[in-house]
Amino acid sequence: MALQLNDVEVRVLGVMMEKSLAQPGSYPLTLNAILLGANQKQNRDPVVEFTEAQIAQATHALQRRQLVKQAPPVAGARANRFEHNVVERLKWDRREQAVLAELMVRGRQTAGELRGRGSRMSPIPDLPAVHEILHTLSTCDPPYVRELGREPGRSAIRFEHLLSSDLAIDAEAAARLETPATMDETVAAVDQPSNVVEAVDMAVLADKLAALEARVAELERRTTPEVDRQRD
C-alpha cells in the first residue's frame, strides 16, 4: 500500500534521513533539531515555516506508522531524540535514502542534480548509478518515485517522490491517461451507466455532435448554387 504522508510528515522524515547520513554526529534528532532542519532557508524547496506543534504532531504520526521511533535515552540528555526506521520498514539502503531524502526536502530534480546533491550523503559514482536507483524505486510495489514528462523550457527530465497521497493519486491518473484505450474498452465504457464511468460525459458528446452537424449544414449551404437555393 502506498504511503500517504502529508507535507509536514514528508519534510520531517526527509530531514531525519538527510541528517542521519550527512551529519551522523548530531543524530538522532530532538524535536527542536527536526524543526530547524525542516525550516532551513538553504537546500530546501519549498522553504517553509512549520511550527513546533506541527513538527511534534508529524513526528508522532510517523511513530504510529512505525517509520520513526524514539531513540534510546542518553545519560544527562534533557530532551527526547528520534530516529527514522526506514531501513527496517521499507528496506531502503543508503543510496536509496540519499536520493529519496533529496526529493523529499528539495522537490523535483534531474538525475544529475540528484547525483551531485545525494553524493554528500552517500557516494553515487555516476549517472548510470542514479538511474539504477531511480529504476529500483519506481518499479517496486508500490512505487516511491516517478519520472516526469519533459516540461516546457526544460531539456532534462526530472523525477519526484510519491510518498504523499496526492502525488500517488496523480501518478495513477497519469498512468491511465498515458495508456491508450482499445476500441472494445471504449465501447464498454460508453455502455456502462454514467454513475460508474464518470469520464464519459454524454452531454458533452451531444454538444460536440450538434456543433459538427451545424458545421456540415453550413458548408453544404455555402456550396449549393444560388439558383438551387432560390428554387428550394
C-alpha positions as CSV (number, residue, x, y, z in Angstrom):
1,M,0.0,0.0,0.0
2,A,1.3,3.4,-1.0
3,L,2.4,5.8,1.8
4,Q,0.0,8.6,2.5
5,L,2.1,11.2,4.2
6,N,1.2,14.9,4.4
7,D,3.7,17.7,3.6
8,V,4.9,18.1,7.2
9,E,5.5,14.3,7.6
10,V,7.4,14.2,4.3
11,R,9.7,17.0,5.4
12,V,10.2,15.5,8.8
13,L,11.1,12.1,7.5
14,G,13.3,13.6,4.8
15,V,15.2,15.7,7.3
16,M,15.8,12.7,9.6
17,M,17.1,10.6,6.7
18,E,19.3,13.5,5.5
19,K,20.8,14.2,8.9
20,S,21.4,10.5,9.6
21,L,23.6,10.3,6.5
22,A,25.2,13.7,6.2
23,Q,25.6,14.6,9.9
24,P,25.7,11.4,11.9
25,G,27.4,13.1,14.8
26,S,24.3,15.1,15.6
27,Y,21.9,12.2,15.0
28,P,19.3,11.1,16.4
29,L,17.5,14.4,16.5
30,T,15.5,16.3,19.1
31,L,12.2,17.9,18.0
32,N,13.9,21.3,18.0
33,A,16.6,20.0,15.7
34,I,14.0,18.5,13.4
35,L,12.2,21.9,13.4
36,L,15.4,23.7,12.5
37,G,16.2,21.2,9.7
38,A,12.7,21.4,8.3
39,N,12.7,25.2,8.2
40,Q,16.2,25.7,6.7
41,K,16.4,28.5,4.2
42,Q,19.0,26.7,2.1
43,N,18.8,23.3,0.4
44,R,15.0,23.3,0.8
45,D,12.2,23.6,-1.7
46,P,9.8,24.9,-0.8
47,V,11.1,27.0,2.1
48,V,8.6,26.6,4.9
49,E,7.8,27.9,8.4
50,F,6.4,24.9,10.3
51,T,5.6,25.4,13.9
52,E,6.9,23.3,16.8
53,A,3.4,21.9,17.2
54,Q,3.3,20.8,13.6
55,I,6.7,19.1,13.8
56,A,5.7,17.3,17.0
57,Q,2.4,16.1,15.5
58,A,4.1,14.9,12.4
59,T,6.8,13.1,14.3
60,H,4.3,11.3,16.5
61,A,2.2,10.4,13.4
62,L,5.3,8.9,11.8
63,Q,5.9,6.9,15.1
64,R,2.4,5.4,14.7
65,R,3.3,4.3,11.2
66,Q,6.5,2.8,12.6
67,L,8.6,5.0,10.3
68,V,10.1,6.9,13.2
69,K,11.0,5.7,16.7
70,Q,12.2,7.3,19.9
71,A,16.0,6.7,20.3
72,P,17.4,5.1,23.4
73,P,17.8,7.7,26.2
74,V,21.2,9.2,26.7
75,A,22.5,9.9,30.2
76,G,22.2,13.6,31.0
77,A,20.1,14.4,28.0
78,R,17.2,16.8,28.7
79,A,15.1,16.1,25.5
80,N,14.0,13.0,23.8
81,R,15.6,12.2,20.5
82,F,14.1,10.5,17.4
83,E,15.4,8.4,14.6
84,H,13.9,7.1,11.4
85,N,13.0,3.4,10.8
86,V,13.0,3.2,7.0
87,V,15.7,0.5,6.8
88,E,13.6,-2.0,8.8
89,R,10.2,-0.9,7.5
90,L,10.9,0.0,3.8
91,K,14.2,-1.7,3.1
92,W,15.8,1.4,1.7
93,D,19.6,1.2,1.5
94,R,21.9,4.2,2.0
95,R,21.9,5.3,-1.7
96,E,18.1,5.0,-1.9
97,Q,17.7,7.0,1.3
98,A,20.0,9.7,-0.1
99,V,18.0,10.0,-3.4
100,L,14.7,10.0,-1.6
101,A,15.8,12.4,1.1
102,E,16.8,14.9,-1.7
103,L,13.5,14.6,-3.4
104,M,11.7,14.9,0.0
105,V,13.4,18.1,1.1
106,R,14.2,19.8,-2.2
107,G,11.4,18.6,-4.5
108,R,11.7,17.6,-8.2
109,Q,15.2,17.2,-9.6
110,T,17.1,15.8,-12.5
111,A,19.3,12.7,-12.3
112,G,22.3,14.9,-12.5
113,E,21.1,17.1,-9.6
114,L,20.3,14.0,-7.5
115,R,23.8,12.6,-8.1
116,G,25.6,15.8,-7.2
117,R,23.4,16.6,-4.1
118,G,22.8,13.0,-3.0
119,S,26.6,12.2,-3.0
120,R,27.1,14.3,0.1
121,M,25.0,11.7,2.0
122,S,26.2,8.5,0.2
123,P,28.7,8.0,-2.7
124,I,26.9,7.8,-6.0
125,P,29.6,7.3,-8.7
126,D,27.9,8.3,-11.9
127,L,24.6,8.9,-13.7
128,P,24.0,5.3,-14.5
129,A,24.1,4.6,-10.8
130,V,21.5,7.2,-10.2
131,H,19.2,5.8,-12.9
132,E,19.6,2.4,-11.4
133,I,18.5,3.7,-8.0
134,L,15.6,5.5,-9.6
135,H,14.6,2.5,-11.6
136,T,14.5,0.4,-8.4
137,L,12.4,2.9,-6.6
138,S,10.0,3.4,-9.5
139,T,9.4,-0.2,-10.2
140,C,8.8,-1.6,-6.7
141,D,5.2,-2.1,-5.5
142,P,4.1,0.5,-4.6
143,P,6.5,2.8,-6.4
144,Y,8.2,5.5,-4.4
145,V,9.5,7.6,-7.4
146,R,8.2,8.6,-10.8
147,E,9.7,10.1,-13.9
148,L,8.0,13.3,-15.1
149,G,7.4,14.1,-18.7
150,R,9.6,16.6,-20.4
151,E,8.4,20.0,-19.2
152,P,8.3,23.2,-21.4
153,G,11.5,25.1,-21.3
154,R,13.5,22.2,-19.7
155,S,15.9,20.0,-21.6
156,A,16.4,17.4,-18.8
157,I,13.8,15.0,-17.3
158,R,13.0,15.5,-13.6
159,F,11.9,13.0,-11.0
160,E,9.7,13.3,-7.9
161,H,8.8,11.1,-4.9
162,L,5.4,9.5,-4.4
163,L,5.3,9.5,-0.7
164,S,2.3,11.6,-0.3
165,S,-1.3,10.6,-1.1
166,D,-1.9,13.4,-3.6
167,L,1.2,12.6,-5.6
168,A,0.4,8.9,-5.7
169,I,-3.1,9.6,-6.9
170,D,-1.8,12.0,-9.6
171,A,0.6,9.3,-10.8
172,E,-2.1,6.7,-11.1
173,A,-4.2,9.2,-13.1
174,A,-1.3,10.0,-15.4
175,A,-0.7,6.3,-16.0
176,R,-4.3,5.9,-17.0
177,L,-4.1,8.8,-19.4
178,E,-0.9,7.5,-21.0
179,T,-2.4,4.1,-21.7
180,P,-4.3,4.2,-25.0
181,A,-7.8,2.5,-24.7
182,T,-8.8,-0.2,-27.2
183,M,-12.0,0.1,-29.2
184,D,-13.6,-2.6,-27.0
185,E,-12.7,-0.7,-23.9
186,T,-14.1,2.5,-25.3
187,V,-17.4,0.8,-26.3
188,A,-17.6,-0.9,-23.0
189,A,-17.2,2.4,-21.2
190,V,-20.0,4.0,-23.2
191,D,-22.3,1.1,-22.5
192,Q,-21.8,1.4,-18.7
193,P,-24.0,3.5,-16.6
194,S,-23.0,7.1,-16.2
195,N,-22.7,6.8,-12.4
196,V,-20.0,4.1,-13.0
197,V,-18.0,5.7,-15.8
198,E,-17.8,9.4,-14.9
199,A,-15.3,10.1,-17.7
200,V,-17.9,9.7,-20.4
201,D,-20.0,12.8,-20.3
202,M,-22.8,12.2,-22.7
203,A,-23.9,15.8,-22.6
204,V,-20.6,17.0,-23.8
205,L,-20.6,14.4,-26.6
206,A,-24.1,15.5,-27.7
207,D,-23.0,19.2,-27.8
208,K,-20.0,18.3,-29.9
209,L,-22.2,16.3,-32.3
210,A,-24.7,19.1,-32.6
211,A,-21.9,21.5,-33.4
212,L,-20.5,19.2,-36.1
213,E,-23.9,18.8,-37.7
214,A,-24.3,22.6,-37.8
215,R,-20.9,23.0,-39.4
216,V,-21.7,20.4,-42.1
217,A,-25.0,22.1,-42.8
218,E,-23.3,25.5,-43.2
219,L,-20.7,24.0,-45.6
220,E,-23.5,22.5,-47.7
221,R,-25.3,25.8,-47.8
222,R,-22.2,27.6,-49.0
223,T,-21.5,25.1,-51.8
224,T,-25.1,25.0,-53.1
225,P,-25.6,27.2,-56.3
226,E,-27.7,30.3,-55.6
227,V,-30.3,29.2,-58.1
228,D,-30.9,26.0,-56.3
229,R,-31.3,27.7,-53.0
230,Q,-34.0,30.0,-54.6
231,R,-35.8,27.1,-56.2
232,D,-35.8,25.3,-52.8
